[in-house]
Amino acid sequence: MTVPNVTMTHCQREAKCQWCEIMIEASNPLVTVFFWNRGGPEHKGFNVKKYYHPECWVAQGLDYLKMNPYVPYIRKPKLELSKEQSKLRYNILKRKAAIDQRKRRLNGSPDNTMAMALLDTKIAELMIEIAPIGGIPKKWLTPSN
Ligand SMILES: [Zn+2]
């Protein structure tokens, strides 16, 4: 695993810029990127230092971003419910569990098609009830059996 570490200092000794390949002269601002490779049981760790003009560091960063387009990070809505809502939600979850149990008992017999359909209708109603209080649990939407 490589851990990069970036610092900006005054250049003490001339160093070649990784980006434009022009020498960075002493006393000029210098960006040092220090890669620390921890190594592992199979290979020894090693350190790599790379030098950049500050503007070249920015340029290579922007170039990298261009190659790796922006992907929006979608945050999951947090489940923040009042005490009353939590109780309601818990109650709906319990009712759903009871229906699931009944469905499991009916399962397999063709005579029970009608009863199964009725239970599915009840589940659909519970979905409508639970949606505004924390959303429909993912488990409900993926058939379990
Ligand atoms: Zn440069």
Boltz pocket constraint, residues with backbone or C-beta under 6 A from the ligand:
constraints:
  - pocket:
      binder: B
      contacts: [[A, 17], [A, 18], [A, 19], [A, 20], [A, 21], [A, 22], [A, 52], [A, 53], [A, 56]]
      max_distance: 6.0
